[in-house]
Amino acid sequence: MRSPLAPTKLPPAGARAPPWRSVRARVPRC
């Protein structure tokens, strides 16, 4: 729950899997 952790976690997560893909895997709406 750190300020620099949130923004830093976004870049690495995007490199592994796109943001839109993560949302779809989490909540298959489409």
PASEBA-1860 file (N, C-alpha, C; in nm, 3 decimals):
! residues 30
1> MRSPLAPT> 0.087/-0.121/0.000/0.000/0.000/0.000/0.090/0.124/0.000 ~ 0.194/0.121/-0.081/0.284/0.239/-0.088/0.253/0.321/-0.213 ~ 0.279/0.447/-0.209/0.249/0.534/-0.325/0.332/0.493/-0.447 ~ 0.464/0.476/-0.429/0.551/0.439/-0.541/0.528/0.294/-0.586 ~ 0.469/0.215/-0.501/0.447/0.074/-0.537/0.334/0.061/-0.640 ~ 0.231/0.139/-0.623/0.115/0.132/-0.715/0.159/0.163/-0.859 ~ 0.220/0.278/-0.882/0.266/0.315/-1.017/0.375/0.221/-1.070 ~ 0.457/0.171/-0.981/0.566/0.081/-1.025/0.510/-0.057/-1.061
9> KLPPAGAR> 0.400/-0.093/-0.998/0.340/-0.225/-1.025/0.268/-0.223/-1.161 ~ 0.225/-0.107/-1.205/0.152/-0.097/-1.331/0.241/-0.129/-1.452 ~ 0.358/-0.068/-1.461/0.448/-0.093/-1.574/0.485/-0.242/-1.588 ~ 0.535/-0.307/-1.483/0.572/-0.448/-1.492/0.452/-0.535/-1.529 ~ 0.338/-0.504/-1.471/0.217/-0.585/-1.499/0.181/-0.572/-1.648 ~ 0.195/-0.452/-1.702/0.161/-0.430/-1.844/0.257/-0.506/-1.935 ~ 0.384/-0.513/-1.896/0.482/-0.583/-1.979/0.448/-0.732/-1.984 ~ 0.402/-0.785/-1.872/0.368/-0.930/-1.867/0.236/-0.954/-1.941
17> APPWRSVR> 0.136/-0.873/-1.911/0.006/-0.888/-1.978/-0.062/-0.752/-1.988 ~ -0.118/-0.721/-2.103/-0.182/-0.590/-2.124/-0.290/-0.564/-2.020 ~ -0.322/-0.437/-1.995/-0.422/-0.399/-1.894/-0.561/-0.448/-1.934 ~ -0.595/-0.433/-2.060/-0.729/-0.476/-2.104/-0.742/-0.628/-2.089 ~ -0.633/-0.698/-2.108/-0.639/-0.845/-2.098/-0.659/-0.886/-1.951 ~ -0.593/-0.813/-1.861/-0.604/-0.845/-1.718/-0.749/-0.827/-1.672 ~ -0.810/-0.721/-1.722/-0.950/-0.693/-1.682/-1.041/-0.803/-1.735 ~ -1.012/-0.848/-1.856/-1.097/-0.952/-1.916/-1.081/-1.084/-1.838
25> ARVPRC> -0.958/-1.115/-1.801/-0.933/-1.240/-1.728/-0.998/-1.231/-1.589 ~ -0.995/-1.111/-1.534/-1.052/-1.094/-1.398/-1.205/-1.095/-1.408 ~ -1.257/-1.019/-1.503/-1.405/-1.012/-1.518/-1.441/-1.029/-1.665 ~ -1.459/-1.153/-1.708/-1.495/-1.181/-1.848/-1.630/-1.120/-1.884 ~ -1.628/-0.995/-1.930/-1.755/-0.928/-1.964/-1.778/-0.939/-2.115 ~ -1.672/-0.922/-2.194/-1.687/-0.926/-2.341/-1.714/-1.069/-2.386
END
